[in-house]
Amino acid sequence: MSATRPIHRGPLAEPVWARRALIATSLAFLGLVLFVPLAAVFFEAFRKGPIAWWVAVSAPDTLSAVRLTLLVVGVAVPINVAFGLTAAWALGKFRFRGRGILLLLVDLPLSISPVIAGLVFVLVFGARGWFGPALREHDIQVIFATPGLVLATVFVTFPYVARELVAQLEEQGTDAEQAAVSLGASGWTTFWRVTLPSAKWALLYGVVLCNARAMGEFGAVSVVSGHVRGETNTLPLHVEILYNEYDFVGAFAVASLLALLALVTLIVKTVIENREVRMLARGSASRSEFPR
C-alpha cells in the first residue's frame, strides 16, 4: 500500500469567487482614488468648453509657470542624473566602510517632509540664514528666486535615479567590469562601454520618475518660491493660486496639463518596464539554451 502524498495547492488554486472578489476590490479602489479624481479634473477643466480651457492655459501667468517649470526640471533632472550615476557606481560596485550611511543619506529625502526641506533651504540661504549676508553682499538671491526652486527640487528628487541604478548595478555584479579592465580598458571606458549600456533601462526609468516628481513638486518649492505671480510660480503653485481666487475653470485647466504629463509619464514608465521584462526573458531563454 503506497503512502498517501499530501496535496499542495498551487498559487492559483484559490476559489474563483476569491479571485473575482480580489480583482473587484482592486478595481474599485483604483476607480475611487485614481480614475474618478482624474476624470473630475478633466471634466471641470472642459466644463465651460474647450475655448475657456484654451484661454486659461494660454494666459500669460500660466505660460510663465510652464516656462519656469520646464526650466527647473531641465536643470534639476540632469543634476540628479549626474549624481545618481556617481552614487550608484560607488554603492553598486564597491563595498566600503560607511556604505550603509551613504545609502541612508540617499534615501533621506524620501522620509523628510518636502515642507521641512524647503524650510531648511530658507534657514541656509534666506536673508537671515547662514549664508544670507554673504549672498546679499554679492547681490545673489537664492530664496524667492529660480535658484531656490532648483535646489529644493533637486533635494526632493535626487533619490529616484540613484536608487534605480543601485539595484541594477548590484544585480549585475562586477564580472564584466573586471574582464574589461583585464583586457586593458580604462575605468572611464569600462563605465561608458560596459556598465552604462547594461543599466540603460534602469537609468531611463529613474529619469522618468525623477522628471515626474520634479514637475509635480509642491511642498518644497512652495516654501522657497515666495509665490510671486508670473515670476516664481511653477505649475502646481499656479494651480493653488487660481483655486484660491475661485477661478475653478482656470485651476482645473492648468491641473489638466499636469494630469496629461502624469499620463504620459505612466505610459513611458509602462513601456520601459515591459521592454526590460522582455529583455530579461530573452536573457533567461538564452542562458537556458546554452547550459554550462
C-alpha positions in Angstrom: 0.0 0.0 0.0 1.6 3.2 -1.1 1.9 6.2 1.2 -0.6 9.0 0.6 1.2 12.1 -0.6 0.0 15.4 0.7 -1.8 17.6 -1.8 -0.2 21.0 -2.2 -2.4 23.7 -3.7 -0.7 25.9 -6.3 -0.6 29.7 -6.0 -3.5 30.0 -8.4 -5.7 27.4 -6.8 -7.8 29.8 -4.9 -11.6 29.6 -5.4 -13.0 31.5 -8.3 -15.1 33.8 -6.0 -11.9 34.8 -4.1 -10.1 35.8 -7.2 -13.0 37.7 -8.5 -13.5 39.5 -5.2 -9.8 40.5 -5.1 -10.0 41.8 -8.6 -13.2 43.7 -7.9 -11.8 45.2 -4.8 -8.6 46.3 -6.6 -10.6 47.9 -9.4 -13.0 49.6 -7.0 -10.1 51.1 -5.1 -8.3 52.3 -8.2 -11.5 53.8 -9.5 -12.1 55.6 -6.2 -8.6 57.0 -5.7 -7.4 57.3 -9.3 -9.9 57.2 -12.1 -12.6 59.3 -10.5 -10.4 62.2 -9.4 -8.6 62.1 -12.8 -11.9 62.2 -14.7 -13.1 65.0 -12.4 -10.1 67.1 -13.3 -10.7 66.9 -17.0 -14.5 67.3 -16.5 -14.0 70.6 -14.6 -11.3 71.8 -17.0 -13.6 71.5 -20.0 -16.9 72.2 -18.2 -17.2 75.6 -20.0 -15.9 74.3 -23.3 -12.5 74.0 -25.0 -12.3 77.8 -25.6 -12.4 78.5 -21.9 -9.8 75.8 -21.4 -7.5 77.3 -24.0 -7.9 80.8 -22.6 -6.8 79.5 -19.2 -3.8 77.6 -20.4 -2.6 80.3 -22.7 -2.8 83.1 -20.1 0.5 84.9 -19.6 0.8 83.8 -16.0 0.2 80.2 -17.0 2.7 80.3 -19.8 5.2 81.9 -17.3 4.5 79.0 -14.9 5.0 76.5 -17.7 8.4 78.0 -18.7 9.6 78.2 -15.1 8.5 74.5 -14.5 10.4 73.4 -17.6 13.5 75.4 -16.6 13.5 74.0 -13.1 13.0 70.4 -14.4 15.6 71.0 -17.2 18.2 71.9 -14.6 17.3 69.6 -11.7 17.0 66.3 -13.7 20.4 66.5 -15.3 22.0 67.3 -11.9 20.3 64.3 -10.4 21.3 62.1 -13.3 24.9 63.0 -12.8 24.6 62.5 -9.0 22.7 59.2 -9.5 25.3 57.8 -11.8 28.1 58.7 -9.4 26.4 57.4 -6.3 25.1 54.2 -8.0 28.6 53.4 -9.3 30.1 53.8 -5.8 27.2 52.0 -4.0 26.5 49.3 -6.6 30.0 48.2 -7.5 32.1 48.7 -4.3 32.0 47.7 -0.7 33.5 50.2 1.8 33.1 51.5 5.3 30.2 53.9 5.6 28.3 52.5 2.6 25.2 51.9 4.8 25.3 55.5 5.9 25.6 56.8 2.3 22.6 54.6 1.3 20.7 56.1 4.2 21.6 59.6 3.1 20.4 58.9 -0.5 17.0 57.8 0.9 16.8 60.7 3.3 14.6 63.0 1.1 12.0 60.2 0.8 11.4 60.3 4.6 11.6 64.1 5.1 8.6 66.2 4.5 9.1 68.5 1.5 8.0 71.4 3.6 10.8 70.8 6.1 13.2 70.6 3.2 12.1 74.0 1.9 12.4 75.5 5.4 16.0 74.1 5.6 16.9 76.0 2.5 15.3 79.1 3.8 17.4 78.7 7.0 20.6 78.3 5.0 20.2 80.7 2.1 17.5 83.1 3.3 18.1 86.8 4.0 18.7 85.9 7.7 20.1 82.5 7.0 23.6 81.2 7.4 24.8 82.4 4.0 22.3 85.2 3.7 24.6 88.2 4.4 27.4 86.8 2.1 24.9 86.3 -0.7 23.4 89.7 -0.3 26.9 91.3 -0.5 27.4 89.7 -3.9 23.8 90.5 -5.0 22.9 86.8 -5.3 19.3 85.8 -4.5 18.6 82.2 -3.9 15.3 82.1 -1.9 12.3 83.6 -3.6 14.1 83.1 -6.9 14.8 80.4 -9.5 18.0 79.0 -7.8 15.9 78.2 -4.7 13.3 76.4 -6.7 16.1 74.3 -8.4 17.8 73.5 -5.1 14.5 72.4 -3.5 13.6 70.3 -6.5 17.0 68.7 -6.7 16.8 67.7 -3.0 13.4 66.1 -3.1 14.0 64.2 -6.4 17.6 63.0 -6.2 16.9 59.5 -4.7 15.0 58.3 -7.8 17.8 57.9 -10.3 20.3 56.7 -7.7 18.0 54.0 -6.2 17.0 52.6 -9.6 20.6 52.3 -10.7 22.0 50.9 -7.4 19.6 48.0 -7.5 20.5 47.3 -11.2 24.3 47.6 -10.7 24.2 45.4 -7.6 22.4 42.7 -9.6 24.9 42.9 -12.4 27.9 42.2 -10.2 31.5 43.1 -11.3 32.5 40.3 -13.6 32.0 42.3 -16.8 34.0 45.2 -15.5 36.8 43.1 -14.3 37.0 41.4 -17.7 37.1 44.7 -19.4 39.9 46.0 -17.1 41.9 42.8 -17.6 41.8 43.4 -21.3 43.3 46.9 -20.9 40.2 49.1 -20.7 40.4 52.2 -18.6 37.9 52.9 -15.8 36.1 55.6 -17.9 35.9 53.3 -21.0 34.7 50.5 -18.8 31.9 52.7 -17.4 30.7 54.0 -20.8 31.1 50.8 -22.8 30.2 48.1 -20.2 28.4 49.4 -17.1 26.2 52.1 -18.5 24.8 50.2 -21.5 23.7 47.3 -19.3 21.9 49.7 -16.9 20.4 52.0 -19.6 16.8 50.9 -18.9 17.1 51.4 -15.2 18.6 54.8 -15.8 15.8 55.8 -18.2 13.3 54.5 -15.6 14.8 56.6 -12.9 14.9 59.7 -15.2 11.2 59.3 -15.9 10.3 59.1 -12.2 12.6 62.0 -11.3 11.1 64.1 -14.1 7.5 63.4 -13.0 8.3 64.1 -9.4 10.1 67.4 -10.3 7.2 68.6 -12.4 4.6 67.9 -9.7 6.6 69.1 -6.6 4.6 71.4 -4.4 5.7 71.5 -0.8 9.4 72.4 -1.0 9.1 74.9 -3.9 6.1 76.5 -2.2 8.2 77.4 0.8 11.2 78.8 -1.2 9.2 80.5 -4.0 7.5 83.4 -2.3 4.5 82.9 -4.6 5.5 85.8 -6.9 2.9 85.5 -9.6 4.4 85.3 -13.1 7.9 85.0 -11.7 8.4 82.2 -9.1 5.2 80.2 -9.5 5.6 76.7 -11.0 2.5 74.9 -12.4 1.5 73.3 -9.1 1.8 76.7 -7.3 -0.2 78.4 -10.1 -3.0 75.9 -9.7 -3.2 76.7 -6.0 -3.4 80.5 -6.7 -6.1 80.1 -9.3 -8.1 77.9 -7.0 -7.8 80.3 -4.0 -9.0 83.0 -6.3 -12.1 80.9 -7.1 -11.1 80.6 -10.8 -12.0 76.9 -10.8 -12.0 76.5 -14.6 -8.5 78.0 -14.8 -7.3 76.0 -11.9 -8.6 72.7 -13.3 -7.4 73.6 -16.8 -3.8 74.1 -15.5 -4.2 70.9 -13.4 -5.2 69.0 -16.6 -1.8 69.9 -18.0 -0.1 68.2 -15.0 -2.5 65.3 -15.3 -1.6 64.9 -19.0 2.1 64.9 -18.1 1.4 62.3 -15.4 -0.4 60.1 -18.0 2.5 60.4 -20.4 4.9 59.5 -17.6 2.8 56.5 -16.8 2.8 55.3 -20.4 6.5 55.8 -20.8 7.1 54.0 -17.4 4.9 51.1 -18.6 6.8 50.8 -21.9 10.2 50.8 -20.2 9.0 48.1 -17.7 7.7 45.9 -20.5 10.9 46.4 -22.5 13.0 45.5 -19.5 10.9 42.4 -18.8 11.2 41.2 -22.4 15.0 41.7 -22.3 15.3 39.7 -19.1 13.1 37.0 -20.6 15.3 36.8 -23.7 18.4 36.7 -21.5 16.9 33.8 -19.4 16.0 32.0 -22.6 19.5 32.3 -24.0 21.1 31.0 -20.8 18.7 28.0 -20.8 19.6 27.2 -24.4 23.3 27.1 -23.6 23.7 25.5 -20.2 27.1 25.2 -18.6 
